Amino acid sequence: MKLLLISDTHVPKRARSLPAQVLAAVDAADVVIHAGDWVDAATLDLLEERSRRLIGVYGNNDGPELRRRLPEVARVELGGVRFAVIHETGSATGREARCEREFPDVDVLVFGHSHIPWDTVSPRGLRLLNPGSPTDRRRQPVGTYLTAEVVDGLMDAVTLVPVDRGL
């Protein structure tokens, strides 16, 4: 099962639209996970139409319509791997321990907010993933997203993908 993890798209405030590279990744994925800060419902509509399966949450920049349509936290099992998705996890300091306490029944926690890619594993084995932002790189050299695969009950091939703004 091919996964696409994105967050903090901020369309149309930080970008007019999702880059073609991201849309191609949506088309190639079996499941798209969006960790919030869509900003407009049109991006949600687009991903609902293009995705085979979409899992999303709202972020701090998402207004009433997105908050009506999306949960604050999403939980799903994909191929035997237990995922949770949330926009914010708080400061980087102590993140692994804090998330272990808040998500004791999860294998992978996908989050956003900082626009900074993150991939760590807590002492208990919780994988924490932040795909960064494909449209608002902030202090990062380029925009990013993550791809991954779930095979035989394990998540594998987690790859941070730079966004080529020319695509």
Sequence and secondary structure as in RCSB ss.txt:
>XXXX:A:sequence
MKLLLISDTHVPKRARSLPAQVLAAVDAADVVIHAGDWVDAATLDLLEERSRRLIGVYGNNDGPELRRRLPEVAR
VELGGVRFAVIHETGSATGREARCEREFPDVDVLVFGHSHIPWDTVSPRGLRLLNPGSPTDRRRQPVGTYLTAEV
VDGLMDAVTLVPVDRGL
>XXXX:A:secstr
 EEEEE    BTTT SS  HHHHHHHHH SEEEE S  BSHHHHHHHHHH SSEEE   TT  HHHHHHS SEEE
EEETTEEEEEES    STTHHHHHHHH TT SEEE  SS   EEEE TT  EEEE   SS  TTSSS EEEEEEE
ETTEEEEEEEEE  TT 
